[in-house]
Amino acid sequence: MAKVAVIGAGAVGLSTALNTQQILPHASVTIIADRFTRDTTSHGAGGLFLPSIDHLHGRDPDLVTQWSVDGFKFYSSLASSYEAGDSGHMIMPGYVFSHKEIKNPLYKRLVYSFRELRQEELKKLGVDYEYGYQVTTVITDTSKFLPWLMRRFKDNGGTVENRTVQSFQEFVGKYDIVMNCSGFRARELCNDKKVYPIKGHLLRIKAPWIKYWVYTEDGAYFVPSQDAVAIGGIRQKDNYSLTADPKERAGILERCYKLWPSLKGAPIINEWVDLRPHRDPLRLETETMSFSNGSLKVVHNYGHGALGITLCWGTGLSAARMASAELMKNSKL
Ligand SMILES: Cc1cc2nc3c(=O)[nH]c(=O)nc-3n(C[C@H](O)[C@H](O)[C@H](O)COP(=O)(O)OP(=O)(O)OC[C@H]3O[C@@H](n4cnc5c(N)ncnc54)[C@H](O)[C@@H]3O)c2cc1C
């Protein structure tokens, strides 16, 4: 029986672990992480499925498309199943507004529906943008999705260790392959300086009258989850601060109230600041590491930036296939 370790219990680690169990049903899979559910970056994400190539600079567009297709298939099957409430998936219409024409975005071919708005429709909505698109997509409520993935993983016989990994060397001779889903902290664990932060800041408000999402490319958006509406946001490259800056908070509120006045007056119930784990390009590849006590096969899967919830299932599936191919090569299966 092959022994597989997965570093990380965010959306990427959990999706990779579950896909590994599905592709290698006889393997024993252990998740090793020191942060779970609400302590991960994945927990606070908006969860909007709107894949774009622009956010993954340098990665092959065909691969990004494949990961997006796999992710949408999985999420949409959950959203229309009896599990939707527990897994946190909702089919929801919304709007993308822009000052520039958005030509043929990747999500156009994937989502449930996509239509360019006419000028009179933009006028009726009262927004100050030249272009608008009505898009029906799927939203993931990450506060539900992470626990759901973990339950599935444990039900399949997976085990979990709560500890910090200091070095890959500790896995030599103990595991046949390691899946590295350490998100932003791959910067230290792999000494990978291509990983950099893009600071984000979201406020969650109680506004049950908002039944749709809105995304703009100039710093104002909102996305409902099952119990709240996340409003944002900021994108600050190379800002490592995890502190909520009052000026940034005021800016988010001002931009969102201007964009959509009916958000004003809704009570703020939560505030969240975290770092998008960017890497140009996202790293999904196999490496053989050599140490004094032996060698180790590692499948790296990190650097999902602003698209970790969108792409976690698709990249998790690819990573699991790569692990299976490696184990086959070494006749571990
Ligand atoms: C404000 C904001 C809004 C966002 N909105 C969206 C959105 O709408 N849609 C979307 O697709 N994405 C969104 N994202 C991006 C998304 O949140 C991230 O891409 C995603 O969460 C990355 O997941 P991950 O599993 O790689 O990392 P994480 O969730 O950070 O998980 C990393 C895991 O690795 C473990 N780990 C790391 N190093 C070690 C170690 N040395 N030892 C043990 N364990 C270790 C941690 O304990 C943790 O369990 C948003 C991000 C931000 C900041």
The ligand as a Gaussian input file, in Angstrom:
#p B3LYP/6-31G(d) Opt

LIG

0 1
 C       -9.409000      38.666000       0.235000
 C       -9.326000      37.389000      -0.559000
 C      -10.408000      37.011000      -1.348000
 C      -10.321000      35.837000      -2.116000
 N      -11.415000      35.485000      -2.894000
 C      -11.325000      34.404000      -3.710000
 C      -12.411000      34.046000      -4.575000
 O      -13.463000      34.705000      -4.580000
 N      -12.254000      32.955000      -5.395000
 C      -11.103000      32.222000      -5.408000
 O      -11.003000      31.270000      -6.179000
 N      -10.064000      32.508000      -4.577000
 C      -10.140000      33.595000      -3.748000
 N       -9.077000      33.930000      -2.935000
 C       -7.821000      33.155000      -3.041000
 C       -7.836000      31.907000      -2.155000
 O       -8.250000      32.247000      -0.851000
 C       -6.436000      31.274000      -2.102000
 O       -5.892000      31.123000      -3.398000
 C       -6.539000      29.877000      -1.467000
 O       -7.153000      29.967000      -0.211000
 C       -5.170000      29.206000      -1.341000
 O       -5.399000      27.943000      -0.749000
 P       -4.226000      27.044000      -0.209000
 O       -4.847000      25.767000       0.218000
 O       -3.131000      27.036000      -1.209000
 O       -3.652000      27.850000       1.061000
 P       -4.159000      27.956000       2.582000
 O       -5.632000      28.019000       2.661000
 O       -3.390000      29.099000       3.158000
 O       -3.676000      26.612000       3.257000
 C       -2.304000      26.338000       3.482000
 C       -2.200000      25.125000       4.379000
 O       -0.833000      24.721000       4.418000
 C       -0.459000      24.483000       5.759000
 N        0.984000      24.694000       5.896000
 C        1.771000      25.588000       5.229000
 N        3.048000      25.438000       5.581000
 C        3.078000      24.445000       6.495000
 C        4.115000      23.818000       7.248000
 N        5.407000      24.189000       7.121000
 N        3.789000      22.819000       8.108000
 C        2.512000      22.401000       8.253000
 N        1.488000      22.955000       7.557000
 C        1.774000      23.956000       6.698000
 C       -1.283000      25.453000       6.580000
 O       -1.350000      25.019000       7.935000
 C       -2.629000      25.356000       5.839000
 O       -3.339000      24.250000       6.309000
 C       -9.147000      35.050000      -2.103000
 C       -8.085000      35.407000      -1.256000
 C       -8.157000      36.571000      -0.489000
 C       -7.008000      36.933000       0.415000

